Amino acid sequence: MKQIFPIFGLILLLSSCIKNNPDPVWIEINEWQLEANSNAVTPAGELTENLSDGWVYVNNELVGIFELPCKIPVIYSGTNTIRVYPTIWNNGISATKKIYPFVDYFEVTSEFIENETIIINPITRYKANAQFWIEDFEAAGIKLEDDANSVAEITTVIAAGSGIEQPFNGNRFGRITLNETLNSWVGNSVDSDVLNLPIGQEVYLEIDYHNTNRITTGLLAVSPSGTLDNPNIQMNPQTDADVEWKKIYIDLREIVGASASGSYFQLSFQALLDDEETDGEINIDNIKVVYF
């Protein structure tokens, strides 16, 4: 009997602990939807997005960073405010999940009840004061040109009949076709449409791309002392069997900040036919430089 009482007491203690631990409330968050902002200062162009994740807060307390859609348990009761921040893979790197500074967070206030699920369909918009430089290949003339040293060229392709399914609006996109003869392409945004970008602030390049050959993006910094090309992020090739439209967010803040005072900027692109390949194709669309 001397051994029974300690064991019985332990059982009571454990039962008490379990009983006092509340069941969770579940928050189910679906994928982001990007909508037009009726108060926008400048048009945002086609509303394509790859806001893959969300920073999730309850009452200003960080719950975590989650790939969407997700379903997460939390221990709260009563009325609480949920805030979800649109999150990107900075420079296309999954390990660098960053709140995208140019779009609004989504907020909802809800009653938290144990074992029940709160379903969130998050909507976001570009902030009203966001500024855009856009090339969507819809106009008769485009803002990209081939460099004098380029042997391949960029052309405009009509989406219908191109053999490439476009999961977004728009009728045209840009294409660079490489082969063993036309094995390199160098291009940049035109001299007549330069970018005056803010130093020390967020600046991003957005691109939709569909490619079986790698392509490198960059930024030309033009100042009284000369022109400096800053190669930046490379989009790796996809296989012919699995190629699809993707979107990348490229951080330009560091390049802009390191440039000479008084510089203006132009986008630059470089592509060489990949080793051991006889041909390759690069399709690009909805190119945006976004800044405040």
MARMIBA-719217 format. One line per field, with one value per residue (C-alpha): residue number from 0; residue in three letters; x, y, z. Coordinates in steps of 0.5 Angstrom, whole numbers, plus 500, padded with zeros to 3 digits. Last residue first. Layout:
REM residues N
i = c(NUM,...)
aa = c(ALA,...)
px = c(X,...)
py = c(Y,...)
pz = c(Z,...)
END
This chain:
REM residues 292
i = c(291,290,289,288,287,286,285,284,283,282,281,280,279,278,277,276,275,274,273,272,271,270,269,268,267,266,265,264,263,262,261,260,259,258,257,256,255,254,253,252,251,250,249,248,247,246,245,244,243,242,241,240,239,238,237,236,235,234,233,232,231,230,229,228,227,226,225,224,223,222,221,220,219,218,217,216,215,214,213,212,211,210,209,208,207,206,205,204,203,202,201,200,199,198,197,196,195,194,193,192,191,190,189,188,187,186,185,184,183,182,181,180,179,178,177,176,175,174,173,172,171,170,169,168,167,166,165,164,163,162,161,160,159,158,157,156,155,154,153,152,151,150,149,148,147,146,145,144,143,142,141,140,139,138,137,136,135,134,133,132,131,130,129,128,127,126,125,124,123,122,121,120,119,118,117,116,115,114,113,112,111,110,109,108,107,106,105,104,103,102,101,100,99,98,97,96,95,94,93,92,91,90,89,88,87,86,85,84,83,82,81,80,79,78,77,76,75,74,73,72,71,70,69,68,67,66,65,64,63,62,61,60,59,58,57,56,55,54,53,52,51,50,49,48,47,46,45,44,43,42,41,40,39,38,37,36,35,34,33,32,31,30,29,28,27,26,25,24,23,22,21,20,19,18,17,16,15,14,13,12,11,10,9,8,7,6,5,4,3,2,1,0)
aa = c(PHE,TYR,VAL,VAL,LYS,ILE,ASN,ASP,ILE,ASN,ILE,GLU,GLY,ASP,THR,GLU,GLU,ASP,ASP,LEU,LEU,ALA,GLN,PHE,SER,LEU,GLN,PHE,TYR,SER,GLY,SER,ALA,SER,ALA,GLY,VAL,ILE,GLU,ARG,LEU,ASP,ILE,TYR,ILE,LYS,LYS,TRP,GLU,VAL,ASP,ALA,ASP,THR,GLN,PRO,ASN,MET,GLN,ILE,ASN,PRO,ASN,ASP,LEU,THR,GLY,SER,PRO,SER,VAL,ALA,LEU,LEU,GLY,THR,THR,ILE,ARG,ASN,THR,ASN,HIS,TYR,ASP,ILE,GLU,LEU,TYR,VAL,GLU,GLN,GLY,ILE,PRO,LEU,ASN,LEU,VAL,ASP,SER,ASP,VAL,SER,ASN,GLY,VAL,TRP,SER,ASN,LEU,THR,GLU,ASN,LEU,THR,ILE,ARG,GLY,PHE,ARG,ASN,GLY,ASN,PHE,PRO,GLN,GLU,ILE,GLY,SER,GLY,ALA,ALA,ILE,VAL,THR,THR,ILE,GLU,ALA,VAL,SER,ASN,ALA,ASP,ASP,GLU,LEU,LYS,ILE,GLY,ALA,ALA,GLU,PHE,ASP,GLU,ILE,TRP,PHE,GLN,ALA,ASN,ALA,LYS,TYR,ARG,THR,ILE,PRO,ASN,ILE,ILE,ILE,THR,GLU,ASN,GLU,ILE,PHE,GLU,SER,THR,VAL,GLU,PHE,TYR,ASP,VAL,PHE,PRO,TYR,ILE,LYS,LYS,THR,ALA,SER,ILE,GLY,ASN,ASN,TRP,ILE,THR,PRO,TYR,VAL,ARG,ILE,THR,ASN,THR,GLY,SER,TYR,ILE,VAL,PRO,ILE,LYS,CYS,PRO,LEU,GLU,PHE,ILE,GLY,VAL,LEU,GLU,ASN,ASN,VAL,TYR,VAL,TRP,GLY,ASP,SER,LEU,ASN,GLU,THR,LEU,GLU,GLY,ALA,PRO,THR,VAL,ALA,ASN,SER,ASN,ALA,GLU,LEU,GLN,TRP,GLU,ASN,ILE,GLU,ILE,TRP,VAL,PRO,ASP,PRO,ASN,ASN,LYS,ILE,CYS,SER,SER,LEU,LEU,LEU,ILE,LEU,GLY,PHE,ILE,PRO,PHE,ILE,GLN,LYS,MET)
px = c(516,519,517,520,516,516,510,512,518,519,526,528,534,537,543,545,551,553,547,546,548,543,544,539,540,535,536,538,540,546,546,551,555,551,552,545,542,545,543,536,535,531,529,522,521,514,514,510,512,517,516,517,522,526,527,533,535,533,540,540,545,549,551,553,557,556,560,563,557,553,549,548,546,542,542,538,541,538,538,535,529,525,518,518,514,519,518,524,524,526,526,529,536,537,530,530,530,529,530,525,529,535,531,531,537,539,544,543,547,547,544,548,548,541,537,530,528,521,517,510,503,495,495,491,494,495,498,499,504,503,504,497,494,500,502,509,514,521,528,534,540,547,547,553,549,545,538,532,527,521,517,513,506,504,502,509,508,514,512,516,511,510,507,503,497,500,499,493,492,486,487,481,481,478,477,477,473,476,476,473,476,472,474,478,481,487,490,497,498,503,509,514,513,515,521,522,529,530,526,531,527,531,527,522,516,511,504,503,497,494,489,485,482,476,475,480,487,492,493,493,495,492,496,495,500,507,508,512,510,505,508,504,501,494,495,500,502,507,505,508,507,506,507,503,500,496,497,499,500,497,500,497,493,486,482,487,487,487,492,489,493,493,488,489,486,487,485,483,487,484,486,491,487,485,491,495,490,490,497,497,492,496,502,498,496,503,505,499,500,507,506,500)
py = c(609,603,597,596,591,586,583,578,574,568,564,559,554,551,546,545,542,548,553,558,565,570,577,582,589,594,601,606,614,615,622,619,613,607,603,604,602,596,594,596,592,586,581,578,572,569,563,560,553,548,541,537,542,542,549,553,557,565,569,575,581,583,590,594,600,606,612,618,623,617,611,605,599,594,586,580,573,568,561,557,553,559,561,568,573,578,583,588,591,597,599,605,607,611,612,610,615,610,611,611,614,610,603,598,593,587,582,575,570,563,565,560,554,556,561,564,570,571,577,576,578,578,579,576,570,563,563,557,556,553,560,560,565,568,573,573,580,579,579,578,573,576,581,586,592,591,589,593,593,598,595,599,596,596,589,587,588,592,596,602,602,607,605,610,606,600,594,590,584,579,573,568,566,560,560,553,551,546,552,558,564,570,574,580,580,583,583,586,591,590,594,592,584,581,577,569,568,561,560,564,567,573,574,569,573,574,578,579,576,580,576,580,577,576,571,565,564,558,557,551,552,550,552,555,558,557,559,564,564,566,573,577,583,581,575,575,571,572,569,565,564,571,569,574,577,583,585,593,597,603,609,613,607,609,604,598,592,585,580,574,570,563,560,561,556,558,553,554,549,545,548,545,545,538,535,538,536,529,529,531,526,520,522,522,515,513,516,513,506,505,505,500)
pz = c(393,389,384,377,373,368,366,361,360,355,354,350,349,343,342,349,352,356,356,350,353,356,359,361,363,367,366,372,373,377,381,387,384,386,392,394,388,388,395,394,388,391,386,386,382,378,375,368,367,364,367,360,357,363,367,366,372,373,375,380,379,374,376,369,371,366,366,371,369,372,369,373,369,373,372,370,368,364,364,358,358,361,363,366,370,373,379,380,387,390,398,400,401,395,391,383,377,372,364,359,353,354,352,357,356,352,351,348,346,342,335,331,336,338,343,342,346,347,350,352,349,350,357,363,367,367,360,357,352,345,342,339,343,347,341,341,342,340,343,339,338,336,342,342,339,345,344,346,352,353,347,342,339,346,350,352,359,361,367,371,377,383,390,393,394,397,392,394,399,400,405,405,412,415,423,425,432,437,442,440,438,436,430,428,421,418,411,410,404,398,397,403,401,408,407,407,405,406,399,395,389,390,396,397,398,404,404,412,415,421,426,431,438,441,446,447,445,444,437,432,425,418,412,404,404,407,414,418,425,431,432,437,435,437,433,428,422,417,410,405,397,395,388,384,377,377,370,371,377,375,378,384,386,390,386,389,384,387,389,392,397,398,404,411,416,424,429,436,441,446,453,458,465,464,462,468,473,470,471,478,480,476,480,487,485,484,491,494,492,494,501,500)
END
